[in-house]
Amino acid sequence: MPKKNKKKNKKPRETVKRELVFKRFQEEYAMITKKLGDRRMLVKMPGSNVETMAIIPGRFRKRCWFDIGDLCLISQREFQDSKVDIVYKYTAEEARELCRVGEIPAQFASANAAETLAEDETGMTDAFEFSFDEI
């Protein structure tokens, strides 16, 4: 049985500018530093070098994808100090707007925040030099 060609006329999505969400009581801005798997991430808050485990709630599953260097809004847990919950994920444009308003430091709003993180931890970027001796 021959396959039918199912080409759909896909229209480009219109980007809707979302309203900027600011932090409230017991909420904080954070940047994702490491993926741990099973909806868990390590996040770093501005002003402190402490990394905290963040949990992605089920409402974000398969709807919103997180990556290293993304800026998000986290909520502190009342019953556990060592874990936080991710409440909101900011786009790169929203992160730049938060920086312009003065809510977060400039290093959190950079487009290549993952490279900035790697540079801060090691003191240099992830570049390798190879020298081969000819025989």
N, C-alpha and C positions, 0 to 999 in steps of 0.2 A: 504494500500500500504506500503510495507516494506521500511524502510529507508536504503539508501546505505551508506556504510562505506566510508567516504571520507578522508582518511588519506593521507596527502601529505608528500613527503619527504622534510622536511624543513632543509635547510642547515644553519649552524650557520653564523650569519652576521660577516663579516670581519670588524674590527674596523679600520677606516682610520684616521690617525693622521692629524688633521686639523692644518693649519698654525695659529700661535698665533697672535691674534688681539690686538694691543695696542691702547690706547686712543689717540684721535686727538683733534683738537680745539673744545671747548665747549662740550666735552665729559668727563665723569668721571666714575670711578669704584664704584660700590655700592653693598650692600648685602641686600637681601630681609628679612625684619623683620616681616611683617604681611601681610596676604592676606585679602583684603577687598571685593572681589567679583566683578563681572562684569568687568574683565580684569584690575583691579586696585590693586596696591600693595603699601605698605609703604616700602621705602628703606632707608638705612643708609649709608652715605658716610664715608670713612676713614678720621680721623682727626676732624670730627665734630659729635656732638651728635644730630644733627637735623635730624628728619625723614621727608622725602618728599614723596608726592604721585607720583607714577610712573604708567604710562599707558602702557599696552601691546598692540602693534599694531595688526591689523587684520591679517597680514602675518604670525604671530606666532600661530594663533588660530588652535587648534587641531593638531598642528605639533610639538610644543615644549611646554613641561610642566614645570612650575616653582613651586618651593617649598620654604619654609622658610629656610634660610641659604644659598641659591644659590647665587653665585657671577654673576653679570651681568654688562654690560656696558650701561650707560644711556646717553642721550643727553639732554642738557638744551634747553628749549624753549625760543625763543626770545620774544614772546609776553606774556608769563605767567611765573612768577618766582616761583609760588607755585607748579607747576607740571613739571614732566620730562617724557621722552619717553624711553622705554627700546629698545636698539638697538641690543644687542648680549647677549647670555647666555653662560657662561663658564662652562666647565666640571670640575670635581674635580681635574683631572690631570692638566688641563690648569691653574687652580687657584694656585696649588702648584708651577707650573713653573713661574707664575707671581710673586709669593712671593720670589722664588729663585733669580729672576732677580732683585728684589727690587722695583717693581712697586706698590705693596700693602703691608700692614702690615701682620704679621704672623697670627693674629687672623681671618683675612678674608679668609685665605687659608685653615683653618683646616677642616678636614672631618666632624667633628661634630660642625659646626659653629652655628647651632640652639641651642645646649646645652650651648655653650659659651655665646650666646646672653641672654639666660634665666638666666644664672649665673651672668652676668654683671648687669642685671636689678634688680634682687632681692637680690643679694649677696650670694645666695646659690642655689643649684639645686632643682628641683621639686620633693623632696622626702617627704613622709609623715610618721609620726610615730603614731601608734595607741596603746593605752593602754586600756585594757578591765579589769574592776573590776569584780571579780567573786562574785556572790551573795550567 
